[in-house]
Amino acid sequence: MENYNRLEKEVLYSLEGSSPLIYLNTAEEKRALRAIQNVAANFAKKVFLWTCSKGLENFPGDTKNPVIAVKAAISSDDNAFYVFS
């Protein structure tokens, strides 16, 4: 765990605590996304990023609607990180 920065450690601690949902309020969206991607890579998990213009990137179907995207994430067989920004 020494190789993680402070933000990555916070994400990791949330995962170790079995938090199904992590809410990050940050002005540094790119840094936060990199931290999540780094932690996910160490767990060999995918990261799906949702934006209102694209929906869930690299995810099947039209997921631009946030309600549909959340339902798709919940019902997905992928054990992954879903980032909604």
Sequence and secondary structure as in RCSB ss.txt:
>XXXX:A:sequence
MENYNRLEKEVLYSLEGSSPLIYLNTAEEKRALRAIQNVAANFAKKVFLWTCSKGLENFPGDTKNPVIAVKAAIS
SDDNAFYVFS
>XXXX:A:secstr
 TTS HHHHHHHHHHHTT S      S HHHHHHHHHHHHHHTT  EEEEETTTEETT SS   SHHHHHHHHHH
 S   EEEE 
